[in-house]
């Protein structure tokens, strides 16, 4: 019974005025163009980042993975030195001495993950990538012991 009613509705829709069909065709045409535009954009940027992708104020849009690896080698995305301060004391130490470095593979994966589910949106929105880090735990533990001596303070009875 429901199938019969549905078929009758479809027949009445097809038998309706041509003007009603024009609106449906225009709407369908717009939808088809939107889907095609998204597919084209998806294929164009399949192996490269979308425009307006930024990592620490450096524009990295429209680059493939090889170009990103080169850009990550040329540009500095981590500070060379960190300044630690506590209890009125300050100490500047190299990031490399703490065992902290840039994880290029993780950073590149993060940049490629900065995508909207709808490709056309990626052309107009700006996305901020995340820097991936590596930590050499042995170096960090060694420096932590040295820093403890510098910044430790005797407990005060309250």
C-alpha positions in Angstrom: 0.0 0.0 0.0 2.8 2.4 0.9 4.7 1.6 -2.3 1.5 2.3 -4.3 1.1 5.7 -2.6 4.7 6.5 -3.2 4.4 5.6 -6.9 1.3 7.8 -7.2 3.1 10.7 -5.6 6.0 10.3 -8.0 3.6 10.2 -11.0 1.8 13.3 -9.8 5.2 15.1 -9.3 6.3 14.2 -12.9 2.9 15.3 -14.2 3.2 18.7 -12.5 4.0 22.0 -14.2 7.2 22.5 -16.1 8.0 25.5 -14.0 8.2 23.3 -10.9 10.6 21.0 -12.7 12.9 24.0 -13.5 13.4 24.7 -9.8 14.2 21.1 -9.1 16.6 21.0 -12.1 18.4 24.2 -11.0 18.7 22.8 -7.4 20.0 19.5 -8.7 22.5 21.3 -11.0 23.8 23.4 -8.1 24.2 20.3 -6.0 26.0 18.4 -8.8 28.4 21.3 -9.4 29.1 21.5 -5.6 30.0 17.8 -5.5 32.1 18.0 -8.6 34.0 21.1 -7.2 34.7 19.2 -3.9 36.0 16.2 -5.8 38.3 18.3 -8.0 39.7 20.1 -5.0 40.1 16.8 -3.1 42.1 15.4 -6.1 44.2 18.5 -6.6 45.3 18.7 -3.0 45.5 14.9 -2.4 49.3 14.9 -1.9 49.9 18.4 -0.7 48.7 20.8 2.0 45.9 23.2 1.4 46.5 26.9 1.1 46.5 29.0 4.3 48.2 26.3 6.4 50.5 27.9 9.0 53.0 26.5 11.4 54.4 29.1 14.0 53.7 32.0 11.7 55.3 30.3 8.7 53.1 29.7 5.7 53.4 26.1 4.6 50.4 25.8 2.2 50.5 24.2 -1.3 53.5 21.9 -0.4 54.0 18.2 -0.7 55.7 16.0 2.0 59.2 16.4 0.4 58.9 20.2 0.3 57.7 20.2 3.9 60.7 18.1 5.0 63.0 20.7 3.4 61.1 23.6 4.9 61.3 22.0 8.4 65.1 21.7 7.9 65.5 25.4 6.9 63.1 27.1 9.3 63.5 27.1 13.0 60.3 26.0 14.7 61.7 25.5 18.1 63.5 28.1 20.2 67.3 27.6 20.4 67.3 28.4 24.1 64.8 28.3 27.0 65.0 30.6 30.0 63.9 29.0 33.3 63.1 31.1 36.2 62.1 30.3 39.8 62.6 31.8 43.3 64.4 34.9 41.8 66.9 32.8 39.8 67.1 32.6 36.1 68.9 30.1 33.9 69.1 30.0 30.1 69.7 26.5 28.6 69.8 25.2 25.1 66.8 23.2 24.0 69.1 20.5 22.5 70.8 20.2 26.0 67.4 19.3 27.4 67.0 16.6 24.8 64.1 18.4 23.1 64.0 18.3 19.3 61.7 18.6 16.3 59.9 15.4 15.2 59.6 16.1 11.5 57.5 13.0 10.7 55.0 13.8 13.4 54.9 17.5 12.4 54.2 16.7 8.8 51.5 14.2 9.7 50.0 16.9 11.9 50.0 19.4 8.9 48.3 16.9 6.6 45.7 16.2 9.4 44.6 19.8 9.4 41.9 19.3 6.9 38.2 19.9 6.9 35.9 17.0 5.9 34.6 19.3 3.1 37.5 20.2 0.7 36.1 23.5 -0.5 36.2 24.9 3.0 40.0 24.3 3.1 40.5 27.0 0.5 39.1 29.8 2.6 39.9 28.8 6.2 43.3 29.3 7.8 44.6 26.3 9.8 47.4 26.2 12.4 49.6 23.1 12.4 51.2 21.6 15.5 54.9 21.1 16.1 55.8 17.5 16.9 58.5 17.1 19.5 61.0 14.4 20.4 62.4 14.1 23.9 65.6 12.3 24.8 64.7 11.1 28.2 68.3 10.4 29.3 69.4 14.0 28.5 66.3 15.4 30.1 66.8 13.4 33.3 70.4 14.4 33.5 69.6 18.1 33.1 66.7 17.8 35.5 69.1 16.7 38.2 71.4 19.6 37.5 68.5 22.0 37.5 67.2 20.7 40.8 70.5 21.8 42.4 70.1 25.2 40.9 66.4 25.8 41.7 65.8 23.7 44.8 64.8 25.5 47.9 64.6 24.3 51.4 61.1 23.7 52.7 59.7 26.4 54.9 57.6 25.6 58.0 54.2 27.2 57.6 
